[in-house]
Amino acid sequence: MVTLSENGANATTRLVESRNTNLALTTQLLANYARTIGGHDVTALAGFENYYSKYESLSASRDQYLFDGYPYLDQGPITFRDNSGSAYETAYRSYFGRFTYAYKDKYLIQANVRRDGSSRFNSKYRWGVFPSFSLGWVMSEESFLKGQNVLSFLKLRGSWGKLGNERIGNYPYLGIISFGNALFYQAGAATSQQTAAQVQYAIENISWETTTSTNIGLDANFFNDRLRLVGDVYQKETSDMLLALQIPIFVGFENPNQNTGKMNTKGIDLDLSWSDRIGNVKYSVSGNLSQFKSVMGDLGGTEFLGDQIKRQGSQFNEWYGYMSDGIYQTQEDVNNSPKLSSNVKVGDMKYRDISGPSGVPDGKISPEYDRVYLGGSLPQWTYGGTIRLGYKGLDFGLSIQGVGKQNSSMLDFTDYNTGNWGRFPNVLDGQTWSNYNTPEQNAAAIYPRYTETNKGLNRALSSFWLFNGGYMRLKNVTVGYTIPERFARKALMKSCRLYVSGTDLWCLSRYPKGWDPEGLGIVTTLIGGVSVNF
């Protein structure tokens, strides 16, 4: 890539040339075996996979060209040259195998094993072995379930297995050295000298994070497969988690990833559907529901992610902050309450005194003793549903999705004076405590006063700023019409369908107007089209 730019009022012309090289090479070898003897079906697979990836970048530039009509590096002044470059590589290697056995499609067994090695780990700790197996029993094939019209299909299944995770930085086991340049004043002149410093704390024995999963499931169809049910209950234990736990600040490095602690997850998944027809009308209705909860075990430390925390007993990425008791309304209330700062004034946030060094409230608010778990940040009770209708050539489809509950923070869309000074969100307009309000207006105020001095105090995470970010979204509505085949063939077509479709049409949530529960980039889309086959 070559870029030639003029830096506006600085009246300088700069040329930048950059090159990026990305190489990814995957090699696979597979061997398959299958045999059927009577009612016995056996298959086996053995495989090998090798992956290698390398990235390199190179950039060079010169500034203050006299003639911008000659965009070549050697035409620029040597005193204004610059260059940079970087590179990294990643590789993994896997050996894996699978064995399956089925007897009359009634009793099912599958066993898997894989041995994975990753370049992200030291050669002494590079390899991990991850087995799994599953069992299935198709009960509807048993003689005692034959001859009835209610149950069409019934299968019980269970599985157990291990999976490995190594998705972290490329060289966590090495003390990486970063080179640079610095100017030193020597003998009356500025002199450039190369510098070097270790920028990463090395964890030599870092290795695979392992998740062990146990699952019990049920597949059941009723009334000639019109009613279908799929249910799963599972439990997962993640051990040797790869987390960036805090290290003492005087060590001088960012918190390094390391293997530490456990996490336990329990959850359920349900899918239910019904499909049938009444005369010329075909229809189907389906719904799904999922719920899980992840609780941290002993981690040997604490990991902070902004206002979220991972610590023994907490949920995964749980909100961590103060308990709010509303907004100070009188000076007397300020004088007689524990405070986070001596600068607290009427109209500021009021926090609850939870504890102190001795384990009981100590009459002051401090981040060490008065912040508590405020609930998980991940979506809970996620759901979805669809409706499908068909009548002769007409078809209709509708789908919804949503989250039943999610603890979400209001801090992002209530911030003010950020980016450009003087920017205030509409959601705060007329809803904040103010000296210009009447006492009745301040008593009804939702948000604390505008202040730069105490902004950090008022906007520290607390229960005040959390709300249920659950939502329900009308994800898609589609209406179509398929022209009868006899008319389509007259136009030399096998089939022709006209349709209109709308995506992300409506959303019900407690988010302020203009904000979306799923983040930026969600827009309503309307599409009309024709699908033709010849």
One Martini backbone bead per residue (centre of mass of N, CA, C, O) as a GRO file, in nm:
protein
  534
    1MET     BB    1   0.095   0.036   0.024
    2VAL     BB    2   0.034   0.372  -0.097
    3THR     BB    3   0.086   0.698   0.065
    4LEU     BB    4  -0.020   1.033  -0.018
    5SER     BB    5   0.023   1.327   0.189
    6GLU     BB    6  -0.128   1.627   0.319
    7ASN     BB    7  -0.085   1.832   0.624
    8GLY     BB    8  -0.217   2.085   0.562
    9ALA     BB    9  -0.099   2.352   0.741
   10ASN     BB   10   0.200   2.218   0.738
   11ALA     BB   11   0.306   2.185   0.446
   12THR     BB   12   0.334   1.861   0.395
   13THR     BB   13   0.490   1.577   0.237
   14ARG     BB   14   0.391   1.226   0.254
   15LEU     BB   15   0.540   0.897   0.235
   16VAL     BB   16   0.380   0.566   0.239
   17GLU     BB   17   0.503   0.228   0.275
   18SER     BB   18   0.329  -0.094   0.275
   19ARG     BB   19   0.367  -0.439   0.401
   20ASN     BB   20   0.167  -0.744   0.392
   21THR     BB   21   0.209  -1.081   0.526
   22ASN     BB   22   0.005  -1.382   0.477
   23LEU     BB   23   0.046  -1.714   0.614
   24ALA     BB   24  -0.145  -2.023   0.543
   25LEU     BB   25  -0.097  -2.372   0.646
   26THR     BB   26  -0.272  -2.679   0.564
   27THR     BB   27  -0.251  -3.021   0.686
   28GLN     BB   28  -0.413  -3.332   0.576
   29LEU     BB   29  -0.487  -3.663   0.718
   30LEU     BB   30  -0.708  -3.936   0.614
   31ALA     BB   31  -0.874  -4.230   0.764
   32ASN     BB   32  -1.118  -4.476   0.659
   33TYR     BB   33  -1.372  -4.697   0.820
   34ALA     BB   34  -1.619  -4.949   0.704
   35ARG     BB   35  -1.869  -5.179   0.858
   36THR     BB   36  -2.108  -5.449   0.789
   37ILE     BB   37  -2.263  -5.690   1.028
   38GLY     BB   38  -2.554  -5.715   0.995
   39GLY     BB   39  -2.647  -5.507   1.274
   40HIS     BB   40  -2.345  -5.407   1.246
   41ASP     BB   41  -2.185  -5.083   1.288
   42VAL     BB   42  -1.859  -4.972   1.168
   43THR     BB   43  -1.635  -4.700   1.249
   44ALA     BB   44  -1.327  -4.527   1.137
   45LEU     BB   45  -1.084  -4.267   1.240
   46ALA     BB   46  -0.781  -4.111   1.111
   47GLY     BB   47  -0.567  -3.821   1.201
   48PHE     BB   48  -0.395  -3.529   1.053
   49GLU     BB   49  -0.275  -3.196   1.164
   50ASN     BB   50  -0.125  -2.898   1.011
   51TYR     BB   51  -0.040  -2.563   1.133
   52TYR     BB   52   0.063  -2.252   0.963
   53SER     BB   53   0.152  -1.911   1.070
   54LYS     BB   54   0.243  -1.592   0.905
   55TYR     BB   55   0.340  -1.253   0.998
   56GLU     BB   56   0.417  -0.950   0.805
   57SER     BB   57   0.560  -0.616   0.845
   58LEU     BB   58   0.616  -0.313   0.637
   59SER     BB   59   0.750   0.025   0.687
   60ALA     BB   60   0.788   0.335   0.492
   61SER     BB   61   0.922   0.681   0.516
   62ARG     BB   62   0.873   1.025   0.397
   63ASP     BB   63   0.933   1.377   0.434
   64GLN     BB   64   0.918   1.671   0.274
   65TYR     BB   65   0.850   1.708  -0.019
   66LEU     BB   66   0.911   1.892  -0.314
   67PHE     BB   67   0.778   1.658  -0.507
   68ASP     BB   68   0.459   1.506  -0.566
   69GLY     BB   69   0.520   1.365  -0.865
   70TYR     BB   70   0.737   1.164  -0.694
   71PRO     BB   71   0.643   0.853  -0.554
   72TYR     BB   72   0.946   0.807  -0.399
   73LEU     BB   73   1.157   0.739  -0.150
   74ASP     BB   74   1.437   0.852  -0.281
   75GLN     BB   75   1.306   1.161  -0.308
   76GLY     BB   76   1.346   1.200  -0.017
   77PRO     BB   77   1.455   1.315   0.269
   78ILE     BB   78   1.673   1.159   0.493
   79THR     BB   79   1.592   1.323   0.764
   80PHE     BB   80   1.266   1.205   0.703
   81ARG     BB   81   1.291   0.910   0.795
   82ASP     BB   82   1.106   0.590   0.820
   83ASN     BB   83   1.059   0.275   1.010
   84SER     BB   84   0.888  -0.053   1.017
   85GLY     BB   85   0.831  -0.375   1.203
   86SER     BB   86   0.674  -0.710   1.197
   87ALA     BB   87   0.633  -1.043   1.367
   88TYR     BB   88   0.453  -1.365   1.348
   89GLU     BB   89   0.391  -1.706   1.481
   90THR     BB   90   0.185  -2.007   1.421
   91ALA     BB   91   0.128  -2.343   1.568
   92TYR     BB   92  -0.022  -2.673   1.499
   93ARG     BB   93  -0.081  -3.016   1.621
   94SER     BB   94  -0.272  -3.315   1.517
   95TYR     BB   95  -0.412  -3.613   1.670
   96PHE     BB   96  -0.683  -3.831   1.554
   97GLY     BB   97  -0.986  -4.018   1.667
   98ARG     BB   98  -1.261  -4.249   1.559
   99PHE     BB   99  -1.540  -4.442   1.708
  100THR     BB  100  -1.815  -4.647   1.584
  101TYR     BB  101  -2.132  -4.793   1.712
  102ALA     BB  102  -2.406  -5.001   1.577
  103TYR     BB  103  -2.730  -5.152   1.669
  104LYS     BB  104  -2.991  -5.125   1.474
  105ASP     BB  105  -3.016  -4.816   1.550
  106LYS     BB  106  -3.022  -4.841   1.888
  107TYR     BB  107  -2.715  -4.872   1.965
  108LEU     BB  108  -2.480  -4.612   2.065
  109ILE     BB  109  -2.126  -4.546   1.985
  110GLN     BB  110  -1.872  -4.297   2.082
  111ALA     BB  111  -1.515  -4.236   2.020
  112ASN     BB  112  -1.262  -3.993   2.125
  113VAL     BB  113  -0.930  -3.863   2.021
  114ARG     BB  114  -0.679  -3.608   2.107
  115ARG     BB  115  -0.358  -3.457   2.005
  116ASP     BB  116  -0.228  -3.144   2.110
  117GLY     BB  117  -0.017  -2.882   1.966
  118SER     BB  118   0.139  -2.565   2.077
  119SER     BB  119   0.330  -2.272   2.022
  120ARG     BB  120   0.229  -2.113   2.287
  121PHE     BB  121   0.410  -2.332   2.419
  122ASN     BB  122   0.622  -2.496   2.575
  123SER     BB  123   0.767  -2.796   2.496
  124LYS     BB  124   0.696  -2.921   2.789
  125TYR     BB  125   0.366  -2.795   2.755
  126ARG     BB  126   0.226  -2.847   2.459
  127TRP     BB  127   0.064  -3.105   2.529
  128GLY     BB  128  -0.267  -3.257   2.470
  129VAL     BB  129  -0.533  -3.470   2.598
  130PHE     BB  130  -0.870  -3.538   2.434
  131PRO     BB  131  -1.140  -3.700   2.540
  132SER     BB  132  -1.443  -3.886   2.419
  133PHE     BB  133  -1.796  -3.980   2.478
  134SER     BB  134  -2.095  -4.164   2.354
  135LEU     BB  135  -2.448  -4.238   2.419
  136GLY     BB  136  -2.721  -4.436   2.265
  137TRP     BB  137  -3.095  -4.475   2.290
  138VAL     BB  138  -3.344  -4.614   2.085
  139MET     BB  139  -3.647  -4.677   2.222
  140SER     BB  140  -3.847  -4.689   1.970
  141GLU     BB  141  -3.713  -4.980   1.879
  142GLU     BB  142  -3.859  -5.115   2.086
  143SER     BB  143  -4.108  -5.343   2.146
  144PHE     BB  144  -4.255  -5.183   2.393
  145LEU     BB  145  -4.307  -4.924   2.167
  146LYS     BB  146  -4.487  -5.069   1.996
  147GLY     BB  147  -4.818  -5.006   1.880
  148GLN     BB  148  -4.816  -4.687   1.896
  149ASN     BB  149  -4.937  -4.324   1.839
  150VAL     BB  150  -4.763  -4.119   2.011
  151LEU     BB  151  -4.472  -4.236   1.981
  152SER     BB  152  -4.222  -4.192   1.730
  153PHE     BB  153  -3.965  -4.085   1.905
  154LEU     BB  154  -3.681  -4.214   2.115
  155LYS     BB  155  -3.392  -4.055   2.276
  156LEU     BB  156  -3.109  -4.139   2.459
  157ARG     BB  157  -2.834  -3.931   2.590
  158GLY     BB  158  -2.471  -3.932   2.641
  159SER     BB  159  -2.184  -3.731   2.761
  160TRP     BB  160  -1.814  -3.713   2.752
  161GLY     BB  161  -1.555  -3.446   2.780
  162LYS     BB  162  -1.259  -3.290   2.635
  163LEU     BB  163  -1.124  -2.952   2.615
  164GLY     BB  164  -0.908  -2.721   2.456
  165ASN     BB  165  -0.728  -2.407   2.540
  166GLU     BB  166  -0.504  -2.145   2.349
  167ARG     BB  167  -0.635  -1.839   2.335
  168ILE     BB  168  -0.361  -1.650   2.314
  169GLY     BB  169  -0.082  -1.540   2.305
  170ASN     BB  170   0.211  -1.641   2.139
  171TYR     BB  171   0.443  -1.570   2.402
  172PRO     BB  172   0.398  -1.639   2.731
  173TYR     BB  173   0.689  -1.803   2.795
  174LEU     BB  174   0.827  -1.526   2.722
  175GLY     BB  175   1.070  -1.266   2.747
  176ILE     BB  176   0.996  -0.994   2.592
  177ILE     BB  177   1.168  -0.785   2.362
  178SER     BB  178   1.186  -0.430   2.322
  179PHE     BB  179   1.263  -0.212   2.061
  180GLY     BB  180   1.426   0.116   2.038
  181ASN     BB  181   1.426   0.480   2.057
  182ALA     BB  182   1.643   0.740   2.194
  183LEU     BB  183   1.709   1.061   2.324
  184PHE     BB  184   2.033   1.203   2.388
  185TYR     BB  185   2.227   1.428   2.573
  186GLN     BB  186   2.540   1.492   2.397
  187ALA     BB  187   2.768   1.725   2.362
  188GLY     BB  188   2.526   1.932   2.278
  189ALA     BB  189   2.361   1.679   2.157
  190ALA     BB  190   2.135   1.488   1.990
  191THR     BB  191   2.117   1.128   2.052
  192SER     BB  192   2.068   0.823   1.911
  193GLN     BB  193   1.942   0.529   2.090
  194GLN     BB  194   1.924   0.209   2.155
  195THR     BB  195   1.659   0.016   2.298
  196ALA     BB  196   1.575  -0.214   2.580
  197ALA     BB  197   1.287  -0.421   2.692
  198GLN     BB  198   1.095  -0.585   2.904
  199VAL     BB  199   0.725  -0.656   2.837
  200GLN     BB  200   0.709  -0.962   2.959
  201TYR     BB  201   0.590  -1.195   3.169
  202ALA     BB  202   0.706  -1.510   3.230
  203ILE     BB  203   0.532  -1.836   3.178
  204GLU     BB  204   0.668  -2.135   3.138
  205ASN     BB  205   0.413  -2.343   3.242
  206ILE     BB  206   0.218  -2.284   3.037
  207SER     BB  207  -0.109  -2.416   2.935
  208TRP     BB  208  -0.382  -2.588   2.910
  209GLU     BB  209  -0.714  -2.545   2.890
  210THR     BB  210  -0.981  -2.729   3.060
  211THR     BB  211  -1.292  -2.890   2.950
  212THR     BB  212  -1.545  -3.064   3.130
  213SER     BB  213  -1.817  -3.257   2.995
  214THR     BB  214  -2.168  -3.312   3.082
  215ASN     BB  215  -2.438  -3.494   2.907
  216ILE     BB  216  -2.803  -3.489   2.894
  217GLY     BB  217  -3.043  -3.631   2.659
  218LEU     BB  218  -3.353  -3.559   2.461
  219ASP     BB  219  -3.547  -3.724   2.200
  220ALA     BB  220  -3.886  -3.628   2.092
  221ASN     BB  221  -4.166  -3.774   1.918
  222PHE     BB  222  -4.503  -3.689   1.820
  223PHE     BB  223  -4.757  -3.751   1.627
  224ASN     BB  224  -4.599  -3.805   1.363
  225ASP     BB  225  -4.380  -3.563   1.417
  226ARG     BB  226  -4.528  -3.295   1.507
  227LEU     BB  227  -4.395  -3.332   1.788
  228ARG     BB  228  -4.097  -3.168   1.921
  229LEU     BB  229  -3.821  -3.272   2.145
  230VAL     BB  230  -3.535  -3.095   2.293
  231GLY     BB  231  -3.306  -3.197   2.558
  232ASP     BB  232  -3.062  -3.036   2.788
  233VAL     BB  233  -2.812  -3.132   3.032
  234TYR     BB  234  -2.535  -2.951   3.188
  235GLN     BB  235  -2.177  -2.986   3.276
  236LYS     BB  236  -1.896  -2.769   3.361
  237GLU     BB  237  -1.527  -2.792   3.391
  238THR     BB  238  -1.284  -2.547   3.436
  239SER     BB  239  -0.934  -2.581   3.408
  240ASP     BB  240  -0.660  -2.403   3.399
  241MET     BB  241  -0.709  -2.113   3.361
  242LEU     BB  242  -0.676  -1.838   3.135
  243LEU     BB  243  -0.544  -1.575   3.329
  244ALA     BB  244  -0.505  -1.222   3.429
  245LEU     BB  245  -0.359  -1.190   3.702
  246GLN     BB  246  -0.258  -1.021   3.957
  247ILE     BB  247   0.028  -0.823   4.007
  248PRO     BB  248   0.257  -0.650   4.131
  249ILE     BB  249   0.334  -0.330   4.035
  250PHE     BB  250   0.656  -0.345   4.091
  251VAL     BB  251   0.727  -0.541   3.855
  252GLY     BB  252   0.641  -0.387   3.563
  253PHE     BB  253   0.387  -0.550   3.451
  254GLU     BB  254   0.162  -0.696   3.300
  255ASN     BB  255  -0.079  -0.911   3.333
  256PRO     BB  256  -0.038  -1.246   3.316
  257ASN     BB  257  -0.089  -1.530   3.179
  258GLN     BB  258  -0.243  -1.815   3.357
  259ASN     BB  259  -0.277  -2.102   3.537
  260THR     BB  260  -0.604  -2.091   3.705
  261GLY     BB  261  -0.834  -2.255   3.829
  262LYS     BB  262  -1.202  -2.259   3.833
  263MET     BB  263  -1.512  -2.352   3.650
  264ASN     BB  264  -1.872  -2.364   3.691
  265THR     BB  265  -2.125  -2.512   3.474
  266LYS     BB  266  -2.484  -2.473   3.436
  267GLY     BB  267  -2.738  -2.618   3.205
  268ILE     BB  268  -3.002  -2.549   2.957
  269ASP     BB  269  -3.184  -2.702   2.671
  270LEU     BB  270  -3.468  -2.601   2.461
  271ASP     BB  271  -3.687  -2.769   2.215
  272LEU     BB  272  -3.999  -2.669   2.046
  273SER     BB  273  -4.236  -2.830   1.814
  274TRP     BB  274  -4.497  -2.762   1.556
  275SER     BB  275  -4.650  -2.958   1.286
  276ASP     BB  276  -4.899  -2.891   1.024
  277ARG     BB  277  -5.231  -2.945   0.868
  278ILE     BB  278  -5.514  -2.755   0.716
  279GLY     BB  279  -5.559  -2.858   0.443
  280ASN     BB  280  -5.394  -2.594   0.267
  281VAL     BB  281  -5.265  -2.547   0.552
  282LYS     BB  282  -4.944  -2.471   0.658
  283TYR     BB  283  -4.775  -2.526   0.982
  284SER     BB  284  -4.543  -2.368   1.227
  285VAL     BB  285  -4.401  -2.405   1.565
  286SER     BB  286  -4.127  -2.252   1.753
  287GLY     BB  287  -3.897  -2.307   2.041
  288ASN     BB  288  -3.639  -2.158   2.258
  289LEU     BB  289  -3.426  -2.243   2.554
  290SER     BB  290  -3.171  -2.083   2.766
  291GLN     BB  291  -2.953  -2.179   3.052
  292PHE     BB  292  -2.691  -2.033   3.266
  293LYS     BB  293  -2.414  -2.090   3.513
  294SER     BB  294  -2.111  -1.925   3.626
  295VAL     BB  295  -1.865  -2.037   3.868
  296MET     BB  296  -1.602  -1.958   4.060
  297GLY     BB  297  -1.324  -2.077   4.175
  298ASP     BB  298  -1.014  -2.126   4.267
  299LEU     BB  299  -0.762  -1.883   4.146
  300GLY     BB  300  -0.531  -1.740   4.327
  301GLY     BB  301  -0.706  -1.474   4.264
  302THR     BB  302  -0.756  -1.168   4.062
  303GLU     BB  303  -0.979  -1.045   3.799
  304PHE     BB  304  -0.991  -0.741   3.621
  305LEU     BB  305  -1.268  -0.592   3.408
  306GLY     BB  306  -1.304  -0.320   3.510
  307ASP     BB  307  -1.631  -0.370   3.650
  308GLN     BB  308  -1.518  -0.661   3.657
  309ILE     BB  309  -1.505  -1.007   3.794
  310LYS     BB  310  -1.266  -1.264   3.904
  311ARG     BB  311  -1.369  -1.484   4.172
  312GLN     BB  312  -1.421  -1.658   4.427
  313GLY     BB  313  -1.782  -1.697   4.390
  314SER     BB  314  -1.813  -1.576   4.131
  315GLN     BB  315  -1.907  -1.485   3.845
  316PHE     BB  316  -1.866  -1.455   3.526
  317ASN     BB  317  -1.815  -1.144   3.491
  318GLU     BB  318  -1.886  -0.973   3.742
  319TRP     BB  319  -2.024  -0.731   3.895
  320TYR     BB  320  -1.835  -0.453   4.067
  321GLY     BB  321  -1.961  -0.269   4.357
  322TYR     BB  322  -2.181  -0.055   4.482
  323MET     BB  323  -2.425   0.032   4.709
  324SER     BB  324  -2.715   0.209   4.663
  325ASP     BB  325  -2.894   0.509   4.827
  326GLY     BB  326  -2.885   0.723   4.611
  327ILE     BB  327  -2.945   1.070   4.674
  328TYR     BB  328  -2.844   1.350   4.798
  329GLN     BB  329  -3.071   1.605   4.953
  330THR     BB  330  -2.898   1.688   5.213
  331GLN     BB  331  -2.662   1.806   5.431
  332GLU     BB  332  -2.732   1.624   5.666
  333ASP     BB  333  -2.692   1.361   5.511
  334VAL     BB  334  -2.395   1.407   5.451
  335ASN     BB  335  -2.289   1.442   5.750
  336ASN     BB  336  -2.436   1.141   5.847
  337SER     BB  337  -2.256   0.991   5.628
  338PRO     BB  338  -2.092   0.782   5.458
  339LYS     BB  339  -1.790   0.836   5.257
  340LEU     BB  340  -1.573   0.847   4.974
  341SER     BB  341  -1.557   1.168   5.015
  342SER     BB  342  -1.502   1.498   5.132
  343ASN     BB  343  -1.644   1.621   4.849
  344VAL     BB  344  -1.923   1.570   4.913
  345LYS     BB  345  -2.250   1.651   4.783
  346VAL     BB  346  -2.531   1.764   4.707
  347GLY     BB  347  -2.635   1.526   4.447
  348ASP     BB  348  -2.486   1.287   4.516
  349MET     BB  349  -2.382   0.984   4.574
  350LYS     BB  350  -2.506   0.708   4.774
  351TYR     BB  351  -2.344   0.484   4.994
  352ARG     BB  352  -2.290   0.173   5.137
  353ASP     BB  353  -2.193   0.040   5.443
  354ILE     BB  354  -2.054  -0.279   5.465
  355SER     BB  355  -1.739  -0.250   5.560
  356GLY     BB  356  -1.420  -0.345   5.715
  357PRO     BB  357  -1.130  -0.449   5.858
  358SER     BB  358  -1.324  -0.611   6.085
  359GLY     BB  359  -1.615  -0.683   5.920
  360VAL     BB  360  -1.744  -0.399   5.977
  361PRO     BB  361  -1.878  -0.117   5.983
  362ASP     BB  362  -1.668   0.211   5.967
  363GLY     BB  363  -1.795   0.498   5.847
  364LYS     BB  364  -1.687   0.427   5.549
  365ILE     BB  365  -1.594   0.454   5.209
  366SER     BB  366  -1.445   0.171   5.032
  367PRO     BB  367  -1.309  -0.030   4.783
  368GLU     BB  368  -1.209  -0.270   4.967
  369TYR     BB  369  -1.506  -0.308   5.155
  370ASP     BB  370  -1.775  -0.189   4.967
  371ARG     BB  371  -1.754  -0.392   4.749
  372VAL     BB  372  -1.972  -0.594   4.541
  373TYR     BB  373  -2.171  -0.818   4.420
  374LEU     BB  374  -2.410  -0.749   4.126
  375GLY     BB  375  -2.392  -0.957   3.907
  376GLY     BB  376  -2.417  -1.083   3.619
  377SER     BB  377  -2.336  -1.004   3.262
  378LEU     BB  378  -2.483  -1.231   3.137
  379PRO     BB  379  -2.706  -1.386   2.966
  380GLN     BB  380  -3.048  -1.475   3.048
  381TRP     BB  381  -3.278  -1.646   2.910
  382THR     BB  382  -3.266  -1.743   2.618
  383TYR     BB  383  -3.462  -1.683   2.311
  384GLY     BB  384  -3.691  -1.832   2.061
  385GLY     BB  385  -3.895  -1.793   1.747
  386THR     BB  386  -4.137  -1.949   1.517
  387ILE     BB  387  -4.340  -1.881   1.215
  388ARG     BB  388  -4.524  -2.090   0.977
  389LEU     BB  389  -4.686  -2.029   0.654
  390GLY     BB  390  -4.908  -2.210   0.412
  391TYR     BB  391  -5.086  -2.118   0.093
  392LYS     BB  392  -5.013  -2.253  -0.154
  393GLY     BB  393  -4.827  -1.980  -0.277
  394LEU     BB  394  -4.824  -1.886   0.010
  395ASP     BB  395  -4.593  -1.718   0.246
  396PHE     BB  396  -4.497  -1.719   0.605
  397GLY     BB  397  -4.259  -1.544   0.827
  398LEU     BB  398  -4.151  -1.560   1.182
  399SER     BB  399  -3.908  -1.401   1.409
  400ILE     BB  400  -3.768  -1.436   1.738
  401GLN     BB  401  -3.570  -1.269   1.998
  402GLY     BB  402  -3.401  -1.308   2.330
  403VAL     BB  403  -3.375  -1.171   2.671
  404GLY     BB  404  -3.476  -1.199   2.994
  405LYS     BB  405  -3.179  -1.144   3.140
  406GLN     BB  406  -2.956  -0.850   3.207
  407ASN     BB  407  -2.689  -0.705   3.345
  408SER     BB  408  -2.671  -0.357   3.288
  409SER     BB  409  -2.506  -0.061   3.190
  410MET     BB  410  -2.547   0.308   3.195
  411LEU     BB  411  -2.270   0.455   3.157
  412ASP     BB  412  -2.238   0.490   2.849
  413PHE     BB  413  -2.536   0.655   2.804
  414THR     BB  414  -2.455   0.888   3.056
  415ASP     BB  415  -2.233   1.036   2.949
  416TYR     BB  416  -2.032   1.341   2.981
  417ASN     BB  417  -1.799   1.535   2.837
  418THR     BB  418  -1.724   1.371   2.577
  419GLY     BB  419  -1.495   1.439   2.337
  420ASN     BB  420  -1.705   1.686   2.342
  421TRP     BB  421  -1.762   1.955   2.491
  422GLY     BB  422  -2.112   1.959   2.586
  423ARG     BB  423  -2.206   1.665   2.590
  424PHE     BB  424  -2.554   1.560   2.627
  425PRO     BB  425  -2.768   1.337   2.698
  426ASN     BB  426  -3.107   1.300   2.664
  427VAL     BB  427  -3.158   1.114   2.917
  428LEU     BB  428  -3.074   1.364   3.121
  429ASP     BB  429  -3.288   1.553   3.047
  430GLY     BB  430  -3.448   1.663   3.335
  431GLN     BB  431  -3.309   1.411   3.542
  432THR     BB  432  -3.136   1.597   3.729
  433TRP     BB  433  -2.971   1.721   3.973
  434SER     BB  434  -3.033   2.069   4.099
  435ASN     BB  435  -3.005   2.398   4.209
  436TYR     BB  436  -3.255   2.485   4.005
  437ASN     BB  437  -3.436   2.319   4.159
  438THR     BB  438  -3.676   2.192   4.326
  439PRO     BB  439  -3.730   1.981   4.579
  440GLU     BB  440  -3.929   1.809   4.414
  441GLN     BB  441  -3.746   1.765   4.166
  442ASN     BB  442  -3.508   1.632   4.321
  443ALA     BB  443  -3.672   1.393   4.441
  444ALA     BB  444  -3.731   1.296   4.122
  445ALA     BB  445  -3.457   1.248   4.047
  446ILE     BB  446  -3.248   1.012   3.880
  447TYR     BB  447  -2.983   1.182   3.866
  448PRO     BB  448  -2.704   1.314   3.926
  449ARG     BB  449  -2.513   1.565   3.917
  450TYR     BB  450  -2.334   1.789   3.757
  451THR     BB  451  -1.977   1.698   3.742
  452GLU     BB  452  -1.622   1.707   3.750
  453THR     BB  453  -1.512   1.663   4.035
  454ASN     BB  454  -1.742   1.407   4.097
  455LYS     BB  455  -1.766   1.209   3.858
  456GLY     BB  456  -1.616   0.951   3.957
  457LEU     BB  457  -1.797   0.908   4.205
  458ASN     BB  458  -2.082   0.891   4.058
  459ARG     BB  459  -1.954   0.676   3.822
  460ALA     BB  460  -1.933   0.453   3.989
  461LEU     BB  461  -1.996   0.144   4.027
  462SER     BB  462  -2.342   0.052   4.081
  463SER     BB  463  -2.665  -0.036   4.137
  464PHE     BB  464  -2.775   0.224   4.000
  465TRP     BB  465  -2.649   0.143   3.692
  466LEU     BB  466  -2.835  -0.102   3.691
  467PHE     BB  467  -3.012  -0.313   3.450
  468ASN     BB  468  -3.248  -0.464   3.252
  469GLY     BB  469  -3.127  -0.586   2.928
  470GLY     BB  470  -3.358  -0.712   2.824
  471TYR     BB  471  -3.520  -0.863   2.526
  472MET     BB  472  -3.737  -0.815   2.228
  473ARG     BB  473  -3.717  -0.937   1.885
  474LEU     BB  474  -3.806  -0.865   1.558
  475LYS     BB  475  -3.620  -1.020   1.323
  476ASN     BB  476  -3.844  -1.153   1.113
  477VAL     BB  477  -4.029  -1.084   0.800
  478THR     BB  478  -4.202  -1.297   0.557
  479VAL     BB  479  -4.335  -1.254   0.220
  480GLY     BB  480  -4.475  -1.489  -0.024
  481TYR     BB  481  -4.493  -1.579  -0.390
  482THR     BB  482  -4.578  -1.858  -0.595
  483ILE     BB  483  -4.595  -1.922  -0.905
  484PRO     BB  484  -4.745  -2.110  -1.094
  485GLU     BB  485  -4.609  -2.345  -1.296
  486ARG     BB  486  -4.775  -2.300  -1.559
  487PHE     BB  487  -4.685  -1.998  -1.581
  488ALA     BB  488  -4.377  -2.023  -1.565
  489ARG     BB  489  -4.337  -2.203  -1.823
  490LYS     BB  490  -4.434  -1.984  -2.025
  491ALA     BB  491  -4.157  -1.818  -1.922
  492LEU     BB  492  -3.920  -2.033  -1.896
  493MET     BB  493  -3.982  -2.142  -1.600
  494LYS     BB  494  -3.973  -2.336  -1.314
  495SER     BB  495  -3.961  -2.082  -1.109
  496CYS     BB  496  -4.145  -1.819  -0.907
  497ARG     BB  497  -4.057  -1.574  -0.651
  498LEU     BB  498  -4.214  -1.344  -0.439
  499TYR     BB  499  -4.070  -1.097  -0.205
  500VAL     BB  500  -4.084  -0.980   0.146
  501SER     BB  501  -3.837  -0.836   0.379
  502GLY     BB  502  -3.779  -0.804   0.740
  503THR     BB  503  -3.525  -0.664   0.960
  504ASP     BB  504  -3.528  -0.546   1.256
  505LEU     BB  505  -3.827  -0.403   1.332
  506TRP     BB  506  -3.835  -0.468   1.656
  507CYS     BB  507  -3.794  -0.343   2.006
  508LEU     BB  508  -3.800  -0.457   2.348
  509SER     BB  509  -3.683  -0.223   2.600
  510ARG     BB  510  -3.478  -0.028   2.848
  511TYR     BB  511  -3.349   0.129   2.648
  512PRO     BB  512  -3.264   0.396   2.509
  513LYS     BB  513  -3.312   0.590   2.264
  514GLY     BB  514  -3.079   0.460   2.015
  515TRP     BB  515  -3.036   0.196   2.172
  516ASP     BB  516  -2.887  -0.134   2.163
  517PRO     BB  517  -2.860  -0.447   2.303
  518GLU     BB  518  -2.647  -0.547   2.055
  519GLY     BB  519  -2.550  -0.279   1.960
  520LEU     BB  520  -2.395  -0.177   1.701
  521GLY     BB  521  -2.544  -0.202   1.363
  522ILE     BB  522  -2.854  -0.208   1.413
  523VAL     BB  523  -3.082  -0.237   1.142
  524THR     BB  524  -3.337  -0.171   0.939
  525THR     BB  525  -3.455  -0.411   0.687
  526LEU     BB  526  -3.569  -0.386   0.344
  527ILE     BB  527  -3.684  -0.650   0.115
  528GLY     BB  528  -3.712  -0.703  -0.238
  529GLY     BB  529  -3.796  -0.993  -0.459
  530VAL     BB  530  -3.668  -1.236  -0.705
  531SER     BB  531  -3.705  -1.593  -0.763
  532VAL     BB  532  -3.531  -1.778  -1.021
  533ASN     BB  533  -3.584  -2.079  -1.218
  534PHE     BB  534  -3.448  -2.270  -1.517
   0.00000   0.00000   0.00000
